[in-house]
Amino acid sequence: MRALYRCLWLTRALEERLETIFKQGHVVGGLYRSLGQEATAVGCGYALAGGDWIAPSIRDLGALLARGLDPREVLRQYTARGSSLCAGKDNTNHFTVPELGILGPISPLGTQLCVLNGVALSFRTRREPRVCLTFQGEGASRTGTSHEGFAMAAALNLPIVVVIEHNRWAFGTPSTAVAAVEQWADVAGAYGVPAGTVDGNDVLQVYDAATQAIARARAGDGMTIIVAETYRMLGHAQHDAQKYVPEHELGEWLDHDPIRSFADYLLEFGFESESTLEDIRSEVALELDAATDEILAEGYPPAEEARSRVYGDSALDADVPWTRGPEPGYEGLTSGRPGSPASHRGGA
Ligand SMILES: Cc1ncc(C[n+]2csc(CCOP(=O)(O)OP(=O)(O)O)c2C)c(N)n1
């Protein structure tokens, strides 16, 4: 429970740190936070075993930290350092770390489940007792691709757990506007797999539900859907002031903060003392201070690496089928990728 608390606090503190350095101009690109939803990500990430795979959404930093991702990698990634997992070419969390079983998010919503189905199928084919877990916002779960993913996972009885994070908003669209179901777990009925609803802001409830679903998948009994009832306490990203959200709604969910509730529980039942929790928070702050100094001192990638790790390093001069050739009347103009036969092979 102490480790869970630390991970919850680390998630929030790291995101706060990212917000600070975003405002200082160090973050290159957008910043998406999981404020108020940390318990869902942390509880699920913690329930997986070594060798399992996880496919997070942008709100699941806590799951990656629970899997053992070094916070410094997160800072490197958001600040586009040359040393980052995507060598400065991605500014959020679209990275894959095979050693930690992390499959990077895929931006077109709903597609990730289909890809993870492939990973789960490979486990099955090799008779490995490994499990996949992925998250979807309720918005993502309404896409056509997502339905294909659910249907395939269910039909093939794949070892997979899908956590629908019902956080009430998909960007500016309320969840009531995209589905006629009252209970989001009812969607699972159509796929013929078990589904349960948990309080997504209660880390122990999430952990229990995820542990059971993972055990079921590992035993060969197939997919489970978990609906985590939670709330997105900030806008979609830093650029969104969420003016469309009724104020009373935010106020109600503020009383249901996942980290404060868990701390209250630990203190009330005597699992931890206030001073232990304070020590954890101080340790995390020190760790993040050192990490931020270290990463901000690292450089951006050298310019000559801009074209590497984009199309595949071995084929920098290869023709790219979707590259346009010269347009009639514009023959003198360079088109296509520099160095491709369509423009000036051997140049650039
Ligand atoms: C297919 C598709 N449509 C639209 C978008 C743009 N988009 C990115 S995130 C987002 C909202 C996602 O809402 P939800 O799935 O509920 O997750 P949440 O952001 O609430 O965690 C939208 C519309 C996209 N990435 N892919």
The ligand as an ORCA input file, in Angstrom:
! r2SCAN-3c Opt
* xyz 1 1
  C     -10.371      8.578    -34.441
  C     -10.028      9.837    -33.719
  N     -10.937     10.846    -33.648
  C     -10.623     11.993    -32.990
  C      -9.407     12.167    -32.423
  C      -9.066     13.482    -31.683
  N      -9.093     13.257    -30.244
  C      -7.975     12.974    -29.566
  S      -8.256     12.674    -27.945
  C      -9.921     12.951    -28.141
  C     -10.856     12.793    -26.969
  C     -10.740     11.421    -26.398
  O     -11.721     11.211    -25.428
  P     -11.750      9.861    -24.629
  O     -11.493      8.706    -25.512
  O     -13.013      9.832    -23.840
  O     -10.482      9.964    -23.666
  P     -10.119     11.117    -22.617
  O      -9.408     12.202    -23.392
  O     -11.390     11.587    -22.011
  O      -9.219     10.464    -21.652
  C     -10.219     13.259    -29.455
  C     -11.586     13.539    -29.954
  C      -8.477     11.103    -32.536
  N      -7.261     11.169    -31.975
  N      -8.805      9.954    -33.182
*
